[in-house]
Amino acid sequence: MRYAADPSKGSGRNRAAAVDLTLIDLKTKKELPMGTGLDNFTDDAHADFSELPDSILVNRNLLSSMMEKFGFKQLSTEWCIIIFPIHHHLSCLIFHLLNKKMNKKNSKKN
């Protein structure tokens, strides 16, 4: 499958390290044109797809450059997916520690 993560490896989404994101015009409260909607699985949605009007390329570049400025990365296959680059093993450790903490907290309640 081209767009689905291997469940044995996981993904940024199921580790709460990836989100769909777009830009909004604060005056009109409407989404800026980005060439496709969110969760579009065509080549048009790829971050490096360049056969789009200049205004859309500018919007996509603005989104990715602002997010990269703060340490996020754009998924290459979807312009709208922004990932916080957590190493797979680190994210597994974080979930393990959170689960352990929650289990300990729940055992104190019972």
Secondary structure as the mmCIF struct_conf table of DSSP 4:
data_model
#
loop_
_struct_conf.conf_type_id
_struct_conf.id
_struct_conf.beg_label_comp_id
_struct_conf.beg_label_asym_id
_struct_conf.beg_label_seq_id
_struct_conf.end_label_comp_id
_struct_conf.end_label_asym_id
_struct_conf.end_label_seq_id
BEND BEND1 TYR A 3 ALA A 4
TURN_TY1_P TURN_TY1_P1 PRO A 7 LYS A 9
BEND BEND2 GLY A 12 GLY A 12
HELX_RH_3T_P HELX_RH_3T_P1 ARG A 13 ARG A 15
TURN_TY1_P TURN_TY1_P2 ALA A 16 ALA A 16
STRN STRN1 ALA A 18 ASP A 20
STRN STRN2 ILE A 24 ASP A 25
TURN_TY1_P TURN_TY1_P3 LEU A 26 LYS A 29
STRN STRN3 LYS A 30 GLU A 31
HELX_LH_PP_P HELX_LH_PP_P1 LEU A 32 PRO A 33
BEND BEND3 GLY A 35 THR A 36
TURN_TY1_P TURN_TY1_P4 LEU A 38 ASP A 39
BEND BEND4 THR A 42 THR A 42
HELX_RH_3T_P HELX_RH_3T_P2 ASP A 43 ALA A 45
BEND BEND5 HIS A 46 HIS A 46
TURN_TY1_P TURN_TY1_P5 ALA A 47 ASP A 48
BEND BEND6 LEU A 52 LEU A 52
HELX_RH_AL_P HELX_RH_AL_P1 ASP A 54 LYS A 69
TURN_TY1_P TURN_TY1_P6 PHE A 70 GLY A 71
STRN STRN4 LYS A 73 GLN A 74
TURN_TY1_P TURN_TY1_P7 SER A 76 THR A 77
TURN_TY1_P TURN_TY1_P8 TRP A 79 CYS A 80
STRN STRN5 ILE A 81 ILE A 83
HELX_RH_AL_P HELX_RH_AL_P2 HIS A 88 LYS A 109
#
